[in-house]
Amino acid sequence: MNNVCLEILISTHGTEGPGRVEAMRLPEVPGVRYLVSCQAAPMPVPDGLARRTDVDIRFVDGTGLSANRNALLDRASAPLVMFADDDLVLTADGVGAMIKTMDENPDLDGACFSPVDKWRDYPSEPFVLKAHARHYYYALLCELVLRREALVRTGVRFSLQMGVNAPYLHSGEDDLFLYRILCKGLCVKYFPIDTYNHPHPSTGFRHQPPGVLRSRGAVLLTMHPLTAVPRMLRLARRLPQPTLPAFGHMLRGALYALTHRL
């Protein structure tokens, strides 16, 4: 496929992974290619994907969402990249709006967007993201489009100690990824443009099991080392679950972050 300007990097896993990607009904958009990485043994690809010239699916060894995303980033070659889960809902208009926004803002290293159906508050005005002052807006990875060369220059990778199927911290890799690229100086701007949909809230917005709570503690300690503990307590009080156990899990995650390289 020639003249690719955006690659959408889709992580999936298991024997049902290719079927989930096929069910996404990925829109065919000129200049867009879908790179799919499935952590599973090689298997037949569903017809709906096999006949697509704009979809490149590969099967890889290993486990963990962060490892899968790093592998996709290594494969990417287009000027723009976007990471996606295997249940994201994309439209041709939404993808086109992302490309148009980046084309119209060549000074930006990246842009964040909003979903059509909003299950949380989103800012109504554009603004440039800062590592420690993000207007109470926390971008999700699937809302972010980045210039690949700028990202590669930072050397930032997804932490193998965090994310789905990681040993102890089961989320938070997206937060640290965004925080670190901003600390490295990338200029990322939020635009209140609806470009996608997600069928359910992200992990961090649902009832949170211990592995997710530990991740919240690890992220808060990394991003706010001097005020992490009061931030953890304030967050624990806001969660729809008992405060003290949630706070304890976050403290254990913070301790893990101190003793492991994230």
Contacts in CASP RR format, 6 or more apart in sequence:
PFRMAT RR
TARGET T0000
AUTHOR 0000-0000-0000
METHOD contacts of the structure
MODEL  1
MNNVCLEILISTHGTEGPGRVEAMRLPEVPGVRYLVSCQAAPMPVPDGLA
RRTDVDIRFVDGTGLSANRNALLDRASAPLVMFADDDLVLTADGVGAMIK
TMDENPDLDGACFSPVDKWRDYPSEPFVLKAHARHYYYALLCELVLRREA
LVRTGVRFSLQMGVNAPYLHSGEDDLFLYRILCKGLCVKYFPIDTYNHPH
PSTGFRHQPPGVLRSRGAVLLTMHPLTAVPRMLRLARRLPQPTLPAFGHM
LRGALYALTHRL
1 31 0 8 1.000
1 33 0 8 1.000
1 53 0 8 1.000
1 54 0 8 1.000
3 31 0 8 1.000
4 31 0 8 1.000
4 32 0 8 1.000
4 33 0 8 1.000
4 77 0 8 1.000
4 78 0 8 1.000
5 31 0 8 1.000
5 32 0 8 1.000
5 78 0 8 1.000
5 79 0 8 1.000
5 80 0 8 1.000
5 99 0 8 1.000
6 31 0 8 1.000
6 32 0 8 1.000
6 33 0 8 1.000
6 78 0 8 1.000
6 79 0 8 1.000
6 80 0 8 1.000
6 81 0 8 1.000
6 82 0 8 1.000
6 95 0 8 1.000
6 98 0 8 1.000
6 99 0 8 1.000
6 145 0 8 1.000
7 32 0 8 1.000
7 33 0 8 1.000
7 34 0 8 1.000
7 35 0 8 1.000
7 76 0 8 1.000
7 77 0 8 1.000
7 78 0 8 1.000
7 80 0 8 1.000
7 81 0 8 1.000
7 82 0 8 1.000
7 148 0 8 1.000
8 26 0 8 1.000
8 32 0 8 1.000
8 33 0 8 1.000
8 34 0 8 1.000
8 35 0 8 1.000
8 81 0 8 1.000
8 82 0 8 1.000
8 83 0 8 1.000
8 84 0 8 1.000
8 90 0 8 1.000
8 95 0 8 1.000
9 35 0 8 1.000
9 37 0 8 1.000
9 69 0 8 1.000
9 72 0 8 1.000
9 73 0 8 1.000
9 75 0 8 1.000
9 76 0 8 1.000
9 81 0 8 1.000
9 82 0 8 1.000
9 83 0 8 1.000
9 84 0 8 1.000
10 21 0 8 1.000
10 24 0 8 1.000
10 34 0 8 1.000
10 35 0 8 1.000
10 36 0 8 1.000
10 37 0 8 1.000
10 72 0 8 1.000
10 84 0 8 1.000
10 85 0 8 1.000
10 86 0 8 1.000
10 88 0 8 1.000
11 37 0 8 1.000
11 65 0 8 1.000
11 68 0 8 1.000
11 69 0 8 1.000
11 72 0 8 1.000
11 83 0 8 1.000
11 84 0 8 1.000
11 85 0 8 1.000
11 86 0 8 1.000
12 18 0 8 1.000
12 20 0 8 1.000
12 21 0 8 1.000
12 36 0 8 1.000
12 37 0 8 1.000
12 38 0 8 1.000
12 39 0 8 1.000
12 68 0 8 1.000
12 86 0 8 1.000
13 38 0 8 1.000
13 39 0 8 1.000
13 40 0 8 1.000
13 63 0 8 1.000
13 64 0 8 1.000
13 68 0 8 1.000
13 165 0 8 1.000
14 38 0 8 1.000
14 39 0 8 1.000
14 40 0 8 1.000
15 40 0 8 1.000
15 43 0 8 1.000
17 38 0 8 1.000
17 40 0 8 1.000
17 86 0 8 1.000
18 36 0 8 1.000
18 38 0 8 1.000
18 43 0 8 1.000
18 45 0 8 1.000
18 46 0 8 1.000
18 49 0 8 1.000
18 57 0 8 1.000
19 46 0 8 1.000
19 49 0 8 1.000
20 86 0 8 1.000
20 87 0 8 1.000
21 36 0 8 1.000
21 38 0 8 1.000
21 49 0 8 1.000
21 55 0 8 1.000
21 57 0 8 1.000
21 86 0 8 1.000
22 46 0 8 1.000
22 48 0 8 1.000
22 49 0 8 1.000
24 86 0 8 1.000
24 87 0 8 1.000
24 88 0 8 1.000
24 89 0 8 1.000
24 90 0 8 1.000
26 34 0 8 1.000
26 52 0 8 1.000
26 54 0 8 1.000
26 55 0 8 1.000
26 90 0 8 1.000
27 90 0 8 1.000
27 91 0 8 1.000
27 92 0 8 1.000
27 95 0 8 1.000
28 52 0 8 1.000
28 54 0 8 1.000
28 92 0 8 1.000
29 92 0 8 1.000
29 95 0 8 1.000
29 96 0 8 1.000
31 99 0 8 1.000
32 54 0 8 1.000
32 95 0 8 1.000
32 99 0 8 1.000
33 54 0 8 1.000
33 55 0 8 1.000
33 56 0 8 1.000
33 78 0 8 1.000
34 52 0 8 1.000
34 54 0 8 1.000
34 55 0 8 1.000
34 56 0 8 1.000
35 56 0 8 1.000
35 58 0 8 1.000
35 72 0 8 1.000
35 75 0 8 1.000
35 76 0 8 1.000
36 49 0 8 1.000
36 55 0 8 1.000
36 56 0 8 1.000
36 57 0 8 1.000
36 58 0 8 1.000
37 57 0 8 1.000
37 58 0 8 1.000
37 60 0 8 1.000
37 68 0 8 1.000
37 71 0 8 1.000
37 72 0 8 1.000
37 75 0 8 1.000
38 57 0 8 1.000
38 58 0 8 1.000
38 59 0 8 1.000
38 60 0 8 1.000
39 59 0 8 1.000
39 60 0 8 1.000
39 61 0 8 1.000
39 62 0 8 1.000
39 63 0 8 1.000
39 64 0 8 1.000
39 67 0 8 1.000
39 68 0 8 1.000
40 59 0 8 1.000
41 59 0 8 1.000
42 59 0 8 1.000
43 59 0 8 1.000
45 57 0 8 1.000
49 55 0 8 1.000
49 57 0 8 1.000
58 75 0 8 1.000
60 68 0 8 1.000
60 71 0 8 1.000
63 165 0 8 1.000
64 160 0 8 1.000
64 163 0 8 1.000
64 164 0 8 1.000
64 165 0 8 1.000
64 166 0 8 1.000
65 158 0 8 1.000
65 163 0 8 1.000
65 164 0 8 1.000
65 165 0 8 1.000
65 166 0 8 1.000
65 173 0 8 1.000
66 158 0 8 1.000
66 159 0 8 1.000
66 160 0 8 1.000
66 162 0 8 1.000
66 163 0 8 1.000
66 166 0 8 1.000
66 173 0 8 1.000
67 158 0 8 1.000
67 160 0 8 1.000
69 83 0 8 1.000
69 158 0 8 1.000
69 173 0 8 1.000
70 157 0 8 1.000
70 158 0 8 1.000
70 160 0 8 1.000
72 83 0 8 1.000
73 81 0 8 1.000
73 151 0 8 1.000
73 157 0 8 1.000
76 148 0 8 1.000
77 148 0 8 1.000
78 148 0 8 1.000
79 147 0 8 1.000
79 148 0 8 1.000
79 149 0 8 1.000
80 98 0 8 1.000
80 99 0 8 1.000
80 102 0 8 1.000
80 145 0 8 1.000
80 146 0 8 1.000
80 147 0 8 1.000
80 148 0 8 1.000
81 145 0 8 1.000
81 146 0 8 1.000
81 148 0 8 1.000
81 151 0 8 1.000
82 98 0 8 1.000
82 142 0 8 1.000
82 144 0 8 1.000
82 145 0 8 1.000
82 146 0 8 1.000
83 141 0 8 1.000
83 142 0 8 1.000
83 144 0 8 1.000
84 90 0 8 1.000
84 142 0 8 1.000
85 142 0 8 1.000
85 198 0 8 1.000
87 198 0 8 1.000
87 199 0 8 1.000
87 200 0 8 1.000
88 142 0 8 1.000
88 196 0 8 1.000
88 197 0 8 1.000
88 198 0 8 1.000
89 196 0 8 1.000
89 197 0 8 1.000
89 198 0 8 1.000
89 199 0 8 1.000
90 196 0 8 1.000
91 195 0 8 1.000
91 196 0 8 1.000
94 194 0 8 1.000
94 195 0 8 1.000
94 196 0 8 1.000
95 195 0 8 1.000
97 113 0 8 1.000
97 193 0 8 1.000
97 195 0 8 1.000
98 111 0 8 1.000
98 113 0 8 1.000
98 145 0 8 1.000
98 195 0 8 1.000
101 111 0 8 1.000
101 113 0 8 1.000
101 145 0 8 1.000
101 191 0 8 1.000
101 193 0 8 1.000
102 108 0 8 1.000
102 110 0 8 1.000
102 111 0 8 1.000
102 145 0 8 1.000
102 147 0 8 1.000
105 111 0 8 1.000
105 189 0 8 1.000
107 187 0 8 1.000
108 147 0 8 1.000
108 187 0 8 1.000
108 188 0 8 1.000
108 189 0 8 1.000
109 146 0 8 1.000
109 147 0 8 1.000
109 150 0 8 1.000
109 151 0 8 1.000
109 181 0 8 1.000
109 185 0 8 1.000
109 186 0 8 1.000
109 187 0 8 1.000
109 188 0 8 1.000
110 144 0 8 1.000
110 145 0 8 1.000
110 146 0 8 1.000
110 147 0 8 1.000
110 150 0 8 1.000
110 186 0 8 1.000
110 187 0 8 1.000
110 188 0 8 1.000
110 189 0 8 1.000
111 144 0 8 1.000
111 145 0 8 1.000
111 188 0 8 1.000
111 189 0 8 1.000
111 190 0 8 1.000
111 191 0 8 1.000
112 129 0 8 1.000
112 139 0 8 1.000
112 143 0 8 1.000
112 144 0 8 1.000
112 145 0 8 1.000
112 188 0 8 1.000
112 189 0 8 1.000
112 190 0 8 1.000
112 191 0 8 1.000
113 143 0 8 1.000
113 145 0 8 1.000
113 190 0 8 1.000
113 191 0 8 1.000
113 193 0 8 1.000
113 194 0 8 1.000
113 195 0 8 1.000
113 196 0 8 1.000
114 122 0 8 1.000
114 143 0 8 1.000
114 191 0 8 1.000
114 192 0 8 1.000
114 193 0 8 1.000
114 194 0 8 1.000
114 195 0 8 1.000
115 143 0 8 1.000
115 194 0 8 1.000
115 195 0 8 1.000
115 196 0 8 1.000
115 197 0 8 1.000
115 198 0 8 1.000
116 194 0 8 1.000
116 196 0 8 1.000
116 197 0 8 1.000
117 197 0 8 1.000
119 201 0 8 1.000
119 205 0 8 1.000
120 201 0 8 1.000
120 205 0 8 1.000
122 137 0 8 1.000
122 192 0 8 1.000
123 135 0 8 1.000
123 137 0 8 1.000
123 190 0 8 1.000
123 192 0 8 1.000
124 192 0 8 1.000
125 192 0 8 1.000
126 189 0 8 1.000
126 190 0 8 1.000
126 191 0 8 1.000
126 192 0 8 1.000
127 135 0 8 1.000
127 189 0 8 1.000
127 190 0 8 1.000
128 187 0 8 1.000
128 188 0 8 1.000
128 189 0 8 1.000
128 190 0 8 1.000
129 137 0 8 1.000
129 139 0 8 1.000
129 178 0 8 1.000
129 182 0 8 1.000
129 188 0 8 1.000
129 189 0 8 1.000
129 190 0 8 1.000
130 182 0 8 1.000
131 179 0 8 1.000
131 182 0 8 1.000
131 183 0 8 1.000
131 223 0 8 1.000
132 223 0 8 1.000
132 224 0 8 1.000
137 190 0 8 1.000
138 175 0 8 1.000
139 178 0 8 1.000
139 188 0 8 1.000
139 190 0 8 1.000
140 174 0 8 1.000
140 198 0 8 1.000
140 202 0 8 1.000
141 174 0 8 1.000
141 177 0 8 1.000
141 178 0 8 1.000
142 196 0 8 1.000
142 198 0 8 1.000
143 195 0 8 1.000
143 196 0 8 1.000
144 178 0 8 1.000
144 188 0 8 1.000
146 181 0 8 1.000
146 186 0 8 1.000
146 188 0 8 1.000
150 186 0 8 1.000
151 181 0 8 1.000
151 186 0 8 1.000
154 180 0 8 1.000
154 181 0 8 1.000
154 184 0 8 1.000
154 185 0 8 1.000
154 186 0 8 1.000
155 184 0 8 1.000
156 177 0 8 1.000
156 180 0 8 1.000
156 181 0 8 1.000
156 184 0 8 1.000
158 173 0 8 1.000
158 177 0 8 1.000
159 173 0 8 1.000
159 176 0 8 1.000
159 177 0 8 1.000
159 262 0 8 1.000
160 166 0 8 1.000
161 167 0 8 1.000
161 168 0 8 1.000
161 169 0 8 1.000
161 260 0 8 1.000
161 261 0 8 1.000
161 262 0 8 1.000
162 169 0 8 1.000
162 170 0 8 1.000
162 171 0 8 1.000
162 172 0 8 1.000
162 173 0 8 1.000
162 176 0 8 1.000
162 215 0 8 1.000
162 218 0 8 1.000
162 262 0 8 1.000
163 169 0 8 1.000
163 170 0 8 1.000
163 171 0 8 1.000
163 172 0 8 1.000
163 173 0 8 1.000
163 215 0 8 1.000
164 170 0 8 1.000
164 171 0 8 1.000
166 173 0 8 1.000
168 211 0 8 1.000
168 214 0 8 1.000
168 253 0 8 1.000
168 256 0 8 1.000
169 211 0 8 1.000
169 214 0 8 1.000
169 215 0 8 1.000
169 218 0 8 1.000
169 253 0 8 1.000
169 256 0 8 1.000
169 257 0 8 1.000
169 262 0 8 1.000
170 203 0 8 1.000
170 209 0 8 1.000
170 211 0 8 1.000
170 212 0 8 1.000
170 214 0 8 1.000
170 215 0 8 1.000
171 203 0 8 1.000
171 204 0 8 1.000
171 211 0 8 1.000
171 212 0 8 1.000
171 215 0 8 1.000
171 216 0 8 1.000
172 215 0 8 1.000
172 216 0 8 1.000
172 218 0 8 1.000
172 219 0 8 1.000
175 219 0 8 1.000
175 223 0 8 1.000
176 219 0 8 1.000
176 222 0 8 1.000
176 223 0 8 1.000
176 262 0 8 1.000
178 188 0 8 1.000
179 219 0 8 1.000
179 222 0 8 1.000
179 223 0 8 1.000
181 188 0 8 1.000
182 188 0 8 1.000
200 206 0 8 1.000
203 212 0 8 1.000
204 212 0 8 1.000
204 216 0 8 1.000
207 239 0 8 1.000
207 240 0 8 1.000
207 241 0 8 1.000
208 216 0 8 1.000
208 239 0 8 1.000
208 241 0 8 1.000
208 246 0 8 1.000
210 249 0 8 1.000
211 249 0 8 1.000
213 246 0 8 1.000
213 248 0 8 1.000
213 249 0 8 1.000
213 250 0 8 1.000
213 253 0 8 1.000
214 249 0 8 1.000
214 250 0 8 1.000
214 252 0 8 1.000
214 253 0 8 1.000
214 256 0 8 1.000
215 253 0 8 1.000
216 232 0 8 1.000
216 235 0 8 1.000
216 250 0 8 1.000
217 228 0 8 1.000
217 232 0 8 1.000
217 250 0 8 1.000
217 251 0 8 1.000
217 253 0 8 1.000
217 254 0 8 1.000
217 257 0 8 1.000
218 253 0 8 1.000
218 254 0 8 1.000
218 256 0 8 1.000
218 257 0 8 1.000
218 262 0 8 1.000
220 228 0 8 1.000
220 231 0 8 1.000
220 232 0 8 1.000
220 235 0 8 1.000
220 250 0 8 1.000
220 254 0 8 1.000
221 228 0 8 1.000
221 253 0 8 1.000
221 254 0 8 1.000
221 257 0 8 1.000
221 258 0 8 1.000
222 257 0 8 1.000
222 262 0 8 1.000
224 231 0 8 1.000
228 254 0 8 1.000
229 251 0 8 1.000
229 254 0 8 1.000
232 247 0 8 1.000
232 250 0 8 1.000
232 251 0 8 1.000
232 254 0 8 1.000
233 243 0 8 1.000
233 247 0 8 1.000
235 246 0 8 1.000
235 250 0 8 1.000
236 243 0 8 1.000
236 244 0 8 1.000
236 246 0 8 1.000
236 247 0 8 1.000
236 248 0 8 1.000
236 250 0 8 1.000
237 243 0 8 1.000
239 246 0 8 1.000
END
